[in-house]
Each structure stands twice: as C-alpha cells, then as structure tokens.
C-alpha cells in the first residue's frame, strides 16, 4: 500500500516498487491512509522511498504524544522490504532480466 496524497511528489522509485510488488503477487493499492490506521498498529512493515535511498525502513511513527512501533522492534528490515530492495538493486545492476523495459543501454 502506498499513500495517495497531493502532499507527496510522484516518484519513479515508488512506481517501480509498486510494479515489483505486483510482479511478486502482492496486492498493490494506492489510497489515502489515515493516521489512525498507522497508530492502531495495522502495519507490519513501512518504508520511505526515494531516488537516492530506494527504500528506507520506518520502525516508529510519532503523532502528537503517541509513538507507534511498526513491525518487530528487533528487526530493522522486514522480509517484504528486503525482497523489493533486492530486486530493484538487481535490476539496476543488470543482474536480473529487465522484463519491465526500465533500462536503456548506453554505449560510449
């Protein structure tokens, strides 16, 4: 699930992660996410994503005076995020076949 919000810039990295998740057979959803969903402990894994970092795990969210722990506090990166990160990097490095047509060969 990825948040849908006018406050979040469109992201090629996020789009790529959603395509990879769908390719892995995961249900992919983009919709507004209410803070109550986050604070109620409904999320097992959470991440921020961007061009430079690809995906960064989020283990805690603070809202007002409340802190929500995301997932297992003893695990820094969950299995889903680890898998998606690994696939993005494998594609970027040419180690995995680019069946999405994301890469362009540059000859110099």
WODAQUI-V193725 format. One record per residue. N is the residue number from 1. RES is the residue in three letters. SS is DSSP state (a for helix, b for strand, c for the rest). PSI is psi in whole degrees, 0 to 359 (999 if undefined). Layout:
N;RES;SS;PSI / N;RES;SS;PSI
//
This chain:
1;UNK;c;138 / 2;UNK;b;143 / 3;UNK;b;142 / 4;UNK;c;117 / 5;UNK;c;142 / 6;UNK;c;344 / 7;UNK;c;353 / 8;UNK;c;129 / 9;UNK;c;146 / 10;UNK;c;140 / 11;UNK;c;124 / 12;UNK;a;322 / 13;UNK;a;314 / 14;UNK;a;316 / 15;UNK;a;317 / 16;UNK;a;316 / 17;UNK;a;321 / 18;UNK;a;319 / 19;UNK;a;318 / 20;UNK;a;319 / 21;UNK;a;315 / 22;UNK;a;320 / 23;UNK;a;332 / 24;UNK;c;359 / 25;UNK;c;11 / 26;UNK;c;149 / 27;UNK;c;125 / 28;UNK;c;130 / 29;UNK;c;134 / 30;UNK;b;117 / 31;UNK;b;163 / 32;UNK;c;139 / 33;UNK;c;123 / 34;UNK;c;145 / 35;UNK;a;329 / 36;UNK;a;324 / 37;UNK;a;321 / 38;UNK;a;312 / 39;UNK;a;338 / 40;UNK;c;359 / 41;UNK;c;27 / 42;UNK;c;353 / 43;UNK;c;132 / 44;UNK;c;325 / 45;UNK;c;148 / 46;UNK;c;147 / 47;UNK;b;158 / 48;UNK;b;145 / 49;UNK;b;156 / 50;UNK;b;169 / 51;UNK;c;313 / 52;UNK;c;327 / 53;UNK;c;351 / 54;UNK;b;286 / 55;UNK;b;130 / 56;UNK;b;120 / 57;UNK;b;144 / 58;UNK;c;119 / 59;UNK;c;343 / 60;UNK;b;145 / 61;UNK;b;131 / 62;UNK;b;131 / 63;UNK;b;120 / 64;UNK;c;241 / 65;UNK;c;14 / 66;UNK;b;138 / 67;UNK;b;128 / 68;UNK;b;131 / 69;UNK;b;131 / 70;UNK;c;122 / 71;UNK;c;202 / 72;UNK;c;120 / 73;UNK;c;345 / 74;UNK;c;358 / 75;UNK;c;120 / 76;UNK;c;325 / 77;UNK;c;123 / 78;UNK;c;168 / 79;UNK;a;326 / 80;UNK;a;312 / 81;UNK;a;321 / 82;UNK;a;316 / 83;UNK;a;313 / 84;UNK;a;317 / 85;UNK;a;315 / 86;UNK;a;319 / 87;UNK;a;317 / 88;UNK;a;312 / 89;UNK;a;321 / 90;UNK;a;320 / 91;UNK;a;315 / 92;UNK;a;324 / 93;UNK;c;358 / 94;UNK;c;17 / 95;UNK;c;341 / 96;UNK;c;142 / 97;UNK;c;134 / 98;UNK;c;82 / 99;UNK;c;358 / 100;UNK;c;346 / 101;UNK;c;31 / 102;UNK;c;333 / 103;UNK;c;148 / 104;UNK;c;127 / 105;UNK;c;131 / 106;UNK;c;123 / 107;UNK;c;132 / 108;UNK;c;999
//
